Amino acid sequence: MKCERLVGLTKKWYIHVRDETMAPARMVQFLKNHVSTCEICQTDPDIESEIEKITEIILPESKIPKAVRLQQEQDDIAENAAREEAEEGEKSDDEDEDTVEEEEETEEYMDDDDDIEDDDLDDLD
């Protein structure tokens, strides 16, 4: 954080949270209110990520706003899906080789049927 005032306020507010004289959600709200009115904080490109880190530290999982929890869950799901897709891609390369071998065996079988001539089929009718 570039804003010395916010650093001092954050320490002061955290002491209140630790002593249970201030709700953690209230502290997060104070942080966001300060950032919205402070010119120094508004020019700090890392302030949002720092507020997120502070929020994760002081706010229990059940108290994190539902929209934030849902976004985190969606991010986790997307991350897991990408990881699984990468793993399946590696497996499918192995499966493709097996499929090619099966197709070759099938083609050989079909070649045997080609030896039957039309006269042989007439006899069957």
TAUR-V339363 format. One record per pair of residues at least 24 apart in sequence whose ideal C-beta (glycine too) atoms are under 7 Angstrom apart, sorted by the first residue. I is the first residue (numbers start at 1). J is the second residue. Records with the same first field share a line. If there is no record, write none. Layout:
# TAUR-V339363
I = J  J
This chain:
# TAUR-V339363
1 = 44  47  50
2 = 40  44
3 = 38  40  41  44
6 = 34  38  41
9 = 34
10 = 54
14 = 58
17 = 58
24 = 58  59  63
25 = 59  63
27 = 58
28 = 55  59
